[in-house]
Amino acid sequence: MPGLLKVLGTFVACVIFICISNTSLYLHQLALDCALILWQLYRFCEEFGGQPQQSRVVNCSNELTYTICTMDRGLAVAILTFINLLVYVAKLASDFTHLRSQIFLWWIPSKDHCCAGNSDLPGHRSIMPTRATAPDYDDFWGGFWYFRLPELFSTCVAFSLVADMGFERGDLGNWSMSIWCFCFAMTLIIVMVELWRLPSRFPFYWYNFPVTFACYAALVCLSTSIIYSIAYVQFLLYGPSRDRAIAATAFSCIASVVYALDAAWVWDWYDLTDIPCYVHTVPGLLKVLETFVAGVIFAFLSSTSLYLHQPALEWCVAVYSICFILAAVVLLLDLGEREYRLPVPVPIFQLVLTLLSVLLCISALVLWPLYQFSEELGGQPQRPSDGDCRDELTYDMCAWDQRLAVAVLTAINLLVYVADLGYWARQVSVGTEDQPRDS
């Protein structure tokens, strides 16, 4: 039944593509360009520029013509879309039934170890995944359909819509598009590695990497959606470019949600609960936040004119770099499971590095606003209304807004470092040290 539904779904989709071979049916409306669920509304509703009745002119007359009537094509696409929706609903119901049976078969053996005949149950895996073995191949396809494919689709649509804007996308659009392209490419690489069963070829435990990347991708896509919409989309004139930018922002938000679900659930989906995941711990999440906020700060510091005129501001940039390197080194040591090879206990090592980062961040939090917004020290206390800071569409971000964003992000990162310092101070004070994990 699932195979037959797949064949039927692809066949109906091919017929739809034949009916919309004439691009004049949809290129004039973004809703028709992006989502066929809006087809009926924009094709047959007069309020949205549609045509509720068949025309008697051109190729829709009741006589022999060499092209199919445009109205008939639109109606055929609407009917076929509805048919394909029914097919996909049936396929979803079939997949859900199969998934529920698989979850039941996995749940019973894990909860009832004393029942006889567990190894005879269909779908039962007598060997749980370990560091030396990969998850079941069915788990990969489940993760692909429910996580990887939506991630690929949403990021691909997001950067495709912005790329279609041409020169109107501006520098901020190019930056956003590069973020979505990177997320798409990395997700595709992860899919290829797991599809070809290559995780065992890596010198580290592979499945830590997709979860960590999913955490970063969720944060990056969410921040890109916020920055792109606030600093660029709201100033676009109403028209196709604005519609494309809004749609790209929406798909970026969808991507961030899917990546967040991926980071939260894929470890359990692959049935790796017996293997510790560093990103799912409090210090792991804090390290991800520290490095992510530092990366966003570097993005706002892309213009060297913000800090090269003052040695104190150069010191702040050096502080951001040092704190980022320290957090990245700790994160890589933990993901590579090399932290227990250090000559000092892990909690003490983490405590010292975090304390150093807190002191450095305090100095940056004091110096950056002082030299950026104080008139006595050459700063600019108020936002200008000319140049790139006009309340209209510009292709460069306002320099004053960049300075303010760096100051706010510095304060946020300091709070994260303080939370990290409190965690490790408690670990050292109570004398609890993690035991080395099996390699």
NORCORUR-V922451 format. One record per residue. N is the residue number from 1. SS is DSSP state (~ for helix, > for strand, _ for the rest). PSI is psi as a letter, one per 20 degrees, with the letter a starting at -180 (NA if undefined). D_LAST is the distance of its C-alpha to the last C-alpha in whole Angstrom. Layout:
# NORCORUR-V922451
N SS PSI D_LAST
N SS PSI D_LAST
This chain:
# NORCORUR-V922451
1 _ g 44
2 ~ h 41
3 ~ g 42
4 ~ g 45
5 ~ h 45
6 ~ g 43
7 ~ g 46
8 ~ g 48
9 ~ g 46
10 ~ h 46
11 ~ g 50
12 ~ h 51
13 ~ g 49
14 ~ g 50
15 ~ h 54
16 ~ g 53
17 ~ h 52
18 ~ g 56
19 ~ h 58
20 _ k 56
21 _ h 56
22 _ o 59
23 ~ i 57
24 ~ i 60
25 ~ h 59
26 _ i 56
27 _ i 56
28 _ i 58
29 _ p 56
30 ~ h 53
31 ~ h 52
32 ~ h 53
33 ~ h 51
34 ~ g 48
35 _ p 48
36 ~ i 51
37 ~ h 50
38 ~ j 53
39 ~ g 55
40 ~ h 58
41 ~ g 58
42 ~ i 59
43 ~ h 61
44 ~ j 63
45 _ p 64
46 ~ h 66
47 ~ h 65
48 ~ j 62
49 _ j 64
50 _ a 64
51 _ n 67
52 _ h 67
53 _ q 70
54 _ p 71
55 _ q 73
56 _ j 76
57 _ r 75
58 ~ c 74
59 ~ j 72
60 ~ j 72
61 _ q 76
62 _ m 77
63 _ r 77
64 _ p 76
65 _ r 73
66 _ i 71
67 _ q 68
68 _ q 66
69 _ p 68
70 ~ h 65
71 ~ h 66
72 ~ h 65
73 ~ g 62
74 ~ g 61
75 ~ h 62
76 ~ g 60
77 ~ h 57
78 ~ g 57
79 ~ g 57
80 ~ h 55
81 ~ g 52
82 ~ g 53
83 ~ g 53
84 ~ h 49
85 ~ g 48
86 ~ h 49
87 ~ g 47
88 ~ h 44
89 ~ g 45
90 ~ g 45
91 ~ g 42
92 ~ g 40
93 ~ h 41
94 ~ g 40
95 ~ h 37
96 ~ h 37
97 ~ g 38
98 ~ g 35
99 ~ g 33
100 ~ h 34
101 ~ h 34
102 ~ g 30
103 ~ h 29
104 ~ g 31
105 ~ h 30
106 ~ h 26
107 ~ g 28
108 ~ g 29
109 ~ h 27
110 ~ h 24
111 ~ h 27
112 _ n 29
113 _ i 27
114 _ i 30
115 _ q 32
116 _ q 33
117 _ k 32
118 ~ h 29
119 ~ i 28
120 ~ i 32
121 _ p 32
122 _ p 32
123 _ i 29
124 _ p 27
125 _ o 23
126 _ h 22
127 _ o 18
128 _ q 17
129 _ p 14
130 _ a 11
131 _ h 8
132 _ i 9
133 _ q 13
134 _ q 15
135 _ r 17
136 _ q 21
137 ~ h 23
138 ~ h 26
139 ~ h 24
140 ~ g 24
141 ~ h 27
142 ~ g 28
143 ~ h 26
144 ~ g 28
145 ~ h 31
146 ~ i 30
147 ~ g 28
148 ~ g 28
149 ~ g 32
150 ~ h 33
151 ~ g 31
152 ~ g 33
153 ~ g 36
154 ~ g 37
155 ~ h 35
156 ~ g 37
157 ~ h 40
158 ~ g 40
159 ~ h 40
160 ~ g 43
161 ~ g 45
162 ~ h 45
163 ~ h 45
164 _ i 48
165 _ i 50
166 ~ c 50
167 ~ i 52
168 ~ i 52
169 ~ h 48
170 ~ a 48
171 ~ h 46
172 ~ h 44
173 ~ h 44
174 ~ g 42
175 ~ g 40
176 ~ g 39
177 ~ h 39
178 ~ h 37
179 ~ g 34
180 ~ h 35
181 ~ g 35
182 ~ g 31
183 ~ g 30
184 ~ g 31
185 ~ g 30
186 ~ h 26
187 ~ g 27
188 ~ h 28
189 ~ g 25
190 ~ g 23
191 ~ g 25
192 ~ g 25
193 ~ g 21
194 ~ h 21
195 ~ g 24
196 _ j 24
197 _ l 20
198 _ i 18
199 ~ h 15
200 ~ i 13
201 ~ i 15
202 _ q 13
203 _ i 11
204 _ r 9
205 _ o 9
206 _ g 13
207 ~ i 14
208 ~ h 14
209 ~ g 16
210 ~ h 19
211 ~ g 19
212 ~ g 19
213 ~ h 22
214 ~ h 24
215 ~ g 24
216 ~ g 25
217 ~ h 28
218 ~ g 29
219 ~ g 30
220 ~ g 31
221 ~ h 33
222 ~ g 35
223 ~ h 36
224 ~ g 37
225 ~ g 39
226 ~ g 41
227 ~ g 42
228 ~ g 43
229 ~ h 45
230 ~ g 46
231 ~ i 47
232 _ g 48
233 ~ h 49
234 ~ i 51
235 ~ i 54
236 _ q 54
237 _ q 57
238 _ p 58
239 _ a 57
240 ~ h 55
241 ~ g 53
242 ~ g 52
243 ~ g 51
244 ~ g 49
245 ~ g 47
246 ~ g 47
247 ~ g 46
248 ~ g 43
249 ~ g 42
250 ~ g 42
251 ~ h 40
252 ~ h 37
253 ~ g 37
254 ~ g 37
255 ~ g 34
256 ~ h 32
257 ~ g 33
258 ~ g 31
259 ~ h 28
260 ~ g 28
261 ~ h 28
262 ~ g 25
263 ~ h 23
264 ~ h 24
265 ~ i 24
266 ~ h 22
267 ~ g 18
268 ~ h 20
269 ~ g 22
270 _ j 19
271 _ l 19
272 _ k 15
273 _ h 16
274 _ i 14
275 _ p 11
276 _ p 12
277 _ o 13
278 ~ h 14
279 ~ h 18
280 ~ j 19
281 _ r 19
282 ~ g 22
283 ~ h 20
284 ~ g 19
285 ~ h 22
286 ~ h 24
287 ~ h 22
288 ~ g 23
289 ~ g 27
290 ~ g 27
291 ~ h 26
292 ~ g 28
293 ~ h 31
294 ~ h 31
295 ~ h 31
296 ~ h 34
297 ~ g 36
298 ~ h 35
299 ~ h 37
300 ~ h 40
301 _ j 40
302 _ h 40
303 _ o 44
304 ~ i 44
305 ~ i 48
306 ~ h 46
307 _ i 45
308 _ i 46
309 _ i 50
310 _ p 48
311 ~ h 46
312 ~ h 45
313 ~ h 44
314 ~ h 42
315 ~ g 40
316 ~ g 39
317 ~ h 38
318 ~ h 36
319 ~ g 35
320 ~ h 33
321 ~ g 32
322 ~ g 30
323 ~ h 29
324 ~ g 27
325 ~ g 25
326 ~ g 24
327 ~ h 23
328 ~ h 21
329 ~ g 19
330 ~ g 18
331 ~ g 17
332 ~ h 16
333 ~ g 13
334 ~ g 12
335 ~ h 12
336 _ j 10
337 _ l 8
338 _ j 10
339 ~ h 12
340 ~ j 11
341 ~ j 12
342 _ q 15
343 _ i 18
344 _ q 19
345 _ q 18
346 ~ g 17
347 ~ h 20
348 ~ g 22
349 ~ g 21
350 ~ h 21
351 ~ g 24
352 ~ g 26
353 ~ g 25
354 ~ h 26
355 ~ g 29
356 ~ g 30
357 ~ h 30
358 ~ g 32
359 ~ g 35
360 ~ g 35
361 ~ h 35
362 ~ g 38
363 ~ g 40
364 ~ h 39
365 ~ h 41
366 ~ g 44
367 ~ h 44
368 ~ g 44
369 ~ h 46
370 ~ g 49
371 ~ i 49
372 ~ h 49
373 ~ j 51
374 _ p 54
375 ~ h 57
376 ~ h 57
377 ~ j 54
378 _ j 55
379 _ a 53
380 _ o 54
381 _ h 55
382 _ q 56
383 _ p 55
384 _ r 57
385 _ j 59
386 _ r 59
387 ~ c 57
388 ~ i 54
389 ~ j 54
390 _ q 57
391 _ m 57
392 _ r 57
393 _ p 54
394 _ q 53
395 _ i 51
396 _ q 49
397 _ q 48
398 _ p 50
399 ~ h 49
400 ~ h 50
401 ~ h 47
402 ~ g 44
403 ~ g 45
404 ~ g 45
405 ~ g 42
406 ~ g 40
407 ~ g 42
408 ~ g 41
409 ~ h 37
410 ~ g 37
411 ~ g 38
412 ~ g 35
413 ~ h 33
414 ~ g 34
415 ~ h 34
416 ~ g 30
417 ~ h 29
418 ~ g 31
419 ~ g 29
420 ~ g 26
421 ~ g 28
422 ~ h 29
423 ~ g 25
424 ~ h 24
425 ~ h 27
426 ~ g 27
427 ~ g 23
428 ~ h 25
429 ~ h 28
430 ~ i 27
431 _ k 24
432 _ o 21
433 _ p 18
434 _ q 14
435 _ q 12
436 _ p 9
437 _ q 6
438 _ p 4
439 _ NA 0
